[in-house]
Amino acid sequence: MSKKTVLTGITTSGTPHIGNYLGAIKPAIEASEKPELDSYFFLADYHALIKCQDPERVAQSSREIAATWLALGLDTDKATFYRQSDIPEITELSWILTCMCSKGLMNRSHAYKASVDANQAAGKSELDDGITMGLFSYPILMAADILMFNADIVPVGKDQIQHIEMTRDIGGRFNSNYQKLFNMPDAQVDEETQLIPGLDGRKMSKSYDNTIPLFCSSDQLNKLIKQVDTDSKQPGEPKDPDSSTVFQLYNCFANEREAQQMREQYAAGIGWGDAKKELFEFLDAKLSAPRAEYNRLMNDLPFVESVLLKGAEKARAKSMPLLDEVRIAAGIRPLPFVPEQQAKKAKKEKSAEDIARAEQGRRRGILMQLKGALEAVANSDDPKAAAIALLEEKSAKLTTLKAKAKDKAENELLILTEELAQYNL
């Protein structure tokens, strides 16, 4: 059985915290041990520049993230661990894909639309105020990251699913227009991923300033745990562990026996001071060994750099041959190069599979544009009546349109009719 390629990028714009470890790093390292997977992990330092223009922060985050993954046991003989900026083929591929990507697709990016909406809500006349081309087009760089190594699986949060769909559209367009060189990746979303609470009980996130750095000192860890929000119940009063941030953090690191013992202490009315003391001692013991290794690595950055460069060499053994094929397919070739006649013929005569794939991509693009209208129908008091009204409105507009616009509108009307058939029109 052939291996599946799994790819994960880590943006270098902050210090790794407990939420990062439990939600992403730990499961990724465990998955990299599976023989049926070929794992790629990279420091996404070019992505960091989109939102962070503090060079020292980006540089320090790169050091911290690299040392963290190694300290937690990542086996770089089994996985490919590299820095995005060490793979020049990625940025070159990003440009080639940019030339294949429609602006309309980027207009629909969640991050771009959120920035436009924020400007509109602030009453700004220029809706693109403060929006860089990095923010606007970063889904293309993400597509290059993924397609460069023909990843089959990309673990993402729900907010990133759209970017995997965009990657499929961009890669599919290249395959259809030039040559089939790219796999179509699938998003992997863990629906059962546990929410890791921060100091205030909300999701642990740098945005909320409620994180616990994974390898902070014992003194700092103790100080932060003392800040965890609790209720007003006094010592001796039974407490609900499932609504307690202190217990949830404990439970994230505990085995079944340890968690049950802590539950019993909650039922017996453990005081919050004692509960926090238990949490600190428990986490400090769990993190002491990897923390020591992390500190050792942070004091030996030339070694960490050598590991990343070794990973880059390993990664480029894959990226360079593929980019050569991409260049040739796109016409960036040595002057004497002449493609074989068979290749020319194959390019002109698309297979039924290629045509079907192109059609699926076109249909997905239209559905993305119609998403708002379809949701409005589904959420209306009378979906059937709303569906009929929408179809009548679209049909009426056809008579007012010119040839090219009319063709587009007819395609939309056809797909709308198919999607709304569920309402027994």
N, C-alpha and C positions, 0 to 999 in steps of 0.2 A: 504494500500500500504506500503510495507517494505521500510525502509529508505536506502538511498545510503550513503556509507561511503566515505568521501572526506578527503584526507591526504595531508598536506603541511609541508615541512621542511624548516627551515631558518638557513643557515650556519652562525655560530658565528665567523666571521672573520673581521667584520667592524662595523661602526656606522650607524644606519638606517638613510637614507636620504629621501628627498622629492620624488625622483623617486621610492624608495622602497614602500613608503606609497601609492602613487597613483597607481602604477602598480601591487602591490601584497597585501599589508596589508589591505587597505580599502576594496577592493572587497572580500577578504577572510573573514573579520569580518562581512561584510554584508551578505555573503552567509551562515555564521554560524547561522544566525538568522532564516533561513528557516527551517520549521518543518520537511520537507522531507529529510533533510541532517543530517548526523551524522559526525561532523567535528573533525578532529585530527590535531593539530598544534604542532610542536616540534622544540626545539633548537637543530640543528644538530651539536653538538659540536665535535663528533668524525669525522665528515666530514671536519670540520675546520682544523683538524690536517694534512690533506693531503697537503695543500698549505701554511699553517701558522704554523711555529714552534716557534712563540713568545707566551709563556704561558700567559703573562700579557694581551696581545691583545685579546686572545681567552676568557680569564676570564672576561675582561671588556666588550667585545662584548656581552657575555652571559647576563650580568647584563642589558646592554642598550637595547637589543632586548626584553628581558622579560618585562622590565618596559615599553617599548614603546607599545607593544601589549596591556598591561593592561591599560595604560593611554588612549589609543584610544578606549577603551570601550569593549574589548573582554569579553564576559560573560562566565566564566569558569564553570558555572553550565550547560550551553548548549553545550559548546565545551570541548574537552579534550586537555589540554595544558600541555606539559611535556618536559623534557629534555631527549634527546636520551641516554645519559650516565646513566640515572637512570633506564633504562629498560634493565637489563642484558640479557633478552631473545633475544634481537635483535642481539647482538654480537654472541650469541651461534647459533642462526639461520643462521647468516651470514656464520659461519664456515660450517655448514651442507650443505648450498647451494653452498659454494665454492667447496665442494667435488662432487657436481652434475654438476658444470659448466665447459665447455670446455675452454681451454686456447685460442683456435681459436676465440671464441666469444669475449673474452676480447681483443684480438689482434685488433679487428675491432672497438673498442671504439674510438670515435672521439677525446677525450682528450689524450689518449695514442698515437694515430696516429699523432696528432698535435705536441706532444713532440718529437716523433721520427723524424718527418719532420723538426722540428726546429734544431735538432742535425745534421741532414744530411745537411741542408742549411749552418750550421756553420762549415761544413767540419770535424766534429768529426768522428773518426773511430769507436767509440763505440756508436751505435745509441741509446742505452738505458741509456746513461750517465745522471745521475741526476734523473732518473725516479724511484720513490719508488714503493714498492708493494701496498702502499695505493692508489697512483694514478692509478696504473694498474688495481687494483681489486675493486675500489670504486663502480662500477655499481652493484657489488654483495651486498655490504653493503646497497646501495640504494634499491635493490630488497628486502632485509630483512626488511628494514623500512616499505616498502609498503605491503609485504605479511604478516608481523607479525600481521597486523590489517585488513587483507583482504580488502584493499581499493578497491572501485569500480572506483573512479575517482581521478586522480592525476593532478592538475593544473601545467603545466610546460611551459617553453619557447620552441620555436621551436628546439633549440639546445639540449633539453633534451628528445625529442620524442624517440630517439634511445634507451635511457635507460629504457623507459617503455616497448618497444618491447623486450629488453633483459630480463626485469623482467618477462614478459609473457613466454619467452622461458625457463628461469630458473625454474619458478614455474610450468610450464607445464611439464618439465622433471621430477621434483619431483613427481607431480601427477601421471604421467605415470609409473614411476619406482616403486613408493611405494604405495601411497594412495592419493586420491583426497581430499586434505585439503585446497588448495589455490584457491581463486578467480583469474580470469584474469583481471587485472586493465586496464582502458582506460586512455589515455592521454587527458587532456582538455587544448586546446590551444586557447586563446582568440585572434582571428585574428584582432579584432577591437581595441585591446589595444593601447591607444594613446602613441606615443613616447614622453617621458618626457625629454625636453632638459636640458642640464647642462649649466654652466656658459659660455662655449665657443660655444654653439649651437649644439654640438654633443650630443648623447644620454648620459643622466646623469649616470655616472659610476665611481666607485672607480678607475678603470683601467685608466681612463682619468684624474683623479684628478680634476674633475669639478663639484663635488657634493655640495649640500646645505644640511647640517645636519638638520634633521627634527626638533630637539628640541634645536638648538643652541640658544644662548642668543639673545635678541633684537639687541644689538650692533653688534654682529657678523653677524646676518642676514642682517642688514643694510649694513655692510661692504662688504659682499659677493654679494649682489644684485647690488652694485655699480660697481662690476667687470664684470657684464654680458655684453657680446659683443653686440654692436649696429653698425648701419651703420653711414655714415657721414652726413645724412640729418640734417639740422638746424631747430631750433624752427620756427614754422609757415609753414614749408613744410609738406604736407600730407605724411603719412607713411603707409606702408602696414602691418597691424597687423598679417597677416598669415605667414609672413616671419620674424617676430620679436620674439626673444626668450623671451623678457620682456613680451610681450602680451601672448605668449603661456603659460608661467608660471602662469600668472594672470588667464587665461582662465581655467586652470586645477582645480582651486578652486572656480571659479565664477559660479553663476547661469546664466540663459539666459539673464535676465535683466541687471545684472552687466556686463556681457561680451559685450552686445550691447552698453552700456554707454561708455565702454572703447574704443570700435571700433569708436564711434563717436568722441572721443577725438583724436584718431589717424588721422582720416580724417581731423580734424580741425588743425592738425599740432602740437600736444603736443610735447614739447621738451623732449629729452631723460632723462635729469635730473629729470624732473617732472614725467615722466612715471615710472622711477625707484622708485621715492619717493612714488607714488601711489601703486606700487607693494609691496614695503616694508610695508607700513601701512596696506594694505589689508591682506597680509600673516601674519603679526604680530598679527593682530586682530583675524584671523582665528585660529592661533596656540597657542594663549596665554593661553587658558583654559587647553588644553591637555598638554602644556608645564609645566604648574604649577603642574598638577597631576603627570607628569613624574618626575619632580624634587622631589616631595614629596616621590614618590616610590623609587627613587634612594637614598633617605635618610632614607629609611625603608626597607633595603634589607632582613632582616629576614622575613618580611611579604611576599615579593616577593618569597623568597625561600620556604616558607610554601605553597604558591599557586602552585609552580612547583611540590613539593613533593605530594601535594594532587592530582595533575594531574597524577603523576607517579603511584600513588596507583590505580587510576581509570583506567589507561592504562594497568597496570599489571593484573587487573582483567580479561582482555581479552587475554593478551599475555601469561600468565602462563598456562592456560588450553590448548591453541593451541600448545604451545611448547611441552607440555606433549604428545599430539597426534603425533607431528612431531617426537619426540624421539622414541616413540613406533613403529611408522611406519618404521623408519630407522633402528630399531633393538637395540636401546639404551634403554634397559628395565631392570626391576628387574629380577633377575635370575629365580624366580618361574613363571614368566609371560608366558602364552601360549595363542597365539591368537586363536580366535574361528575358527572352521573349515570353516565356511561360509566366514569369512574374508580372509582365505588362498585361498579359491577357487576364490573369487572375484579378488584377486591380480593376480592370474595366468590367468584368463580368462578376458581379457580386453574387454570392451564393444565396440561396433562400434563407439560410440561417442569418447571414449578415443583414439582409433586407428586413427580416423579422425583428432583429435586434435594433436596427435603426428606427423601425416603426414603434417599437416599445419605448425607445428613448424619446421620440417625438410625442407620443401619447402622454408619457410622464410629464414632459414639459408643459403640455397644454393643461393637464390636470392640476399642476402646481398653480397655474394662472387662474383656474376656475375654483380653487379650493375655498375661497371666501364665499362665493356664490352658493356652492354646494353645502357648506356649513350653515349658511343662512336658511336654506330650504329645510335642512334637517332639524334646525332649532326652532322653526316657526310653529305656530299653533296648529296650522293645517298644512302639513308638508305637501300633500297632493295638490292643493290649490296653489301653493307657492311655486311648486314645480311647473305647473301648467302656465302660470303667469310668466315665469322666467323664460320658458321656451317660446311663448308668444312674443315676448319682448325681443329676444334674440332673432326670431324669424322676421319680425317687422323691420329690424335694422338692416337686414340683408339687401333690401331694395335700394337703400341709400348709399351703398358702398361701391367702390370701383373694383376692378378685377382682382388685384393682388389682395387687398383687404377683404374682399368678398370671399375669396378662397379660404383665407385664414378663419373668417367668421363661420363659414360652412363647416370647416373641420371642428371648430369649437362646438357648434350646434349638434353635430353628429355625436361627439363624445358626451355632451350634456344629455342628449336623448338616451344614450346607453346607460349612463350613470343614474338617471332619474327614472328609469323603467321600473325600479323597485317599488315605486309608489303607485303601480298599477294604473298608469296613465291611459 
